[in-house]
Amino acid sequence: MDFIAKPFGWLLMWLYELTNNYGVAVFLFAFVVKVVLLYFSAKSKKSMMRQTRFTPYLKELEARYEGNKQKYQEEVAKLYKEEKINPMSGCLWSLLPFPILLALYRAIRFPITIMMGVSAEAYARIQEVLATLGYEAAEGARSAAYAQIYESQFITANFDKFSGISDKLRTLNYSFLGIDLSVQPNFRFWQFSSENGGLWPQIGLFLIPVVAAVLSWLQSKISMSMSGPQDPQTASTNRTMTMMMPLMSLWIGFVMPGALGLYWIATSVFQIIQDYALTKIFAKQLDAEDAERNERLRARAEEIERKKEETRKLREEGATVVNPNTSKRKMQKGEKQKTLESANKWENANRPKKEAEADEPSRVGDRPYARGRAYRPDRFGPNFVPDAGETPEEPAASGEAPEAPTEESPIGVSSIAQGEIGGSEDSEETCTDNNGE
């Protein structure tokens, strides 16, 4: 971990020598880190904004393939590929600040060997001089973890005794606005006392984690509000992050030295400014991309419609040809369709003609007794000749023969009428036949 922490430690030490103020050096360190990571942050921001703009397209695909999750995922992957969107790019670049935070923590924790770059041999001689001068390390795990901070403070107070050991040794003053940034804040504010330097150093240390948490929450809210509409899954993730990041900032601020909390405050302030500026810049660029995409989609839709119209005309003219690049499945589907069309054509060609209906008046298409077995279209005509064993019908009282039913008459109407007029046994048999059919 030291090979990562040492460059950041050297940067922090250089900024401290430049400003001679530890707090200002931490602020400038956060600013330099933001500038170095600006390219990656901009790339992540633009990717997230582009992905947000495709939320309506994703909802449309979800509604179209509601019951086919695999097809939906395939279409989403195809859309991302066409538009060159990497859904993970925004998440990957956003993780970069955490290794930097750990490296800064290590640089603050080991100011002699990491920030100043004192060698192991020189540090061993420093330990000997500390023992000679009667320096006693504080007891406890916390004191052991921050031993070099306390040693650097002792060296600063007695620098003339150590200056000859290494030319890399420097004096360090952790004070910033009257607050000792090397001290871990105490959340038990009810135990604050005006003794040993007054209340302000304790209150100031207590406020650092609180301000860091508030700014972290504000930064998350501003970032979400400027991102536009989001799909439900992304919105849920962002809401979770909006709650988790401030809590993590609060926890880090109370378990680590005040310098880490100050760095978190500076990072949140610079992040808010960066998000606002990048959102304004990328919004114009993405508006232009959306206009170009919509024009491209419109042209593609017109081209597809034109090809469909050309294909329809060629089919009508019988001039279509088989595309050699057509898939095997599509060719099989086309052959199956042609087979069905040929079968329907043969069936229509071999269907009984209408002339045959003259010999079978009760036939309708393939149904030979659709109008009843005893149906006769001229049954009530003046020239009607009954079959053998069939009783002739009497004309109507007015002397006019009833109008012969047409082929569109309902089934059995003529035979029912015959039964009402004649009332003979033959008529009853006829009605029975009709009802049986």
Secondary structure, 3 states (H helix, E strand, C coil): CHHHHHHHHHHHHHHHHHHCCHHHHHHHHHHHHHHHCHHHHHHHHHHHHHHHHCHHHHHHHHHHCCCCHHHHHHHHHHHHHHHCCCCCHHHHHHCCHHHHHHHHHHHHHCHHHHHCCCCHHHHHHHHHHHHHCCCCCCCCHHHHHCHHHHHHHHHHHCHHHCCCCCCCCCCCCCEECCEECCCCCCCCHHHCCCCCCCCHHHHHHHHHHHHHHHHHHHHHHHHHHCCCCCCHHHHHHHHHHHHHHHHHHHHHHHHCCHHHHHHHHHHHHHHHHHHHHHHHHHHHHHHHHHHHHHHHHHHHHHHHHHHHHHHHHHHHHCCCCCCCCCCHHHHHHHHHHHHHHHHHHHHHHCCCCCCHHHHCCCCECCECCCCCCCCCCCCCCCCCCCCCCCCCCCCCCCCCCCCCCCCCCCCCHHHHHHHHHHCCHHHHHHHHHHHHC
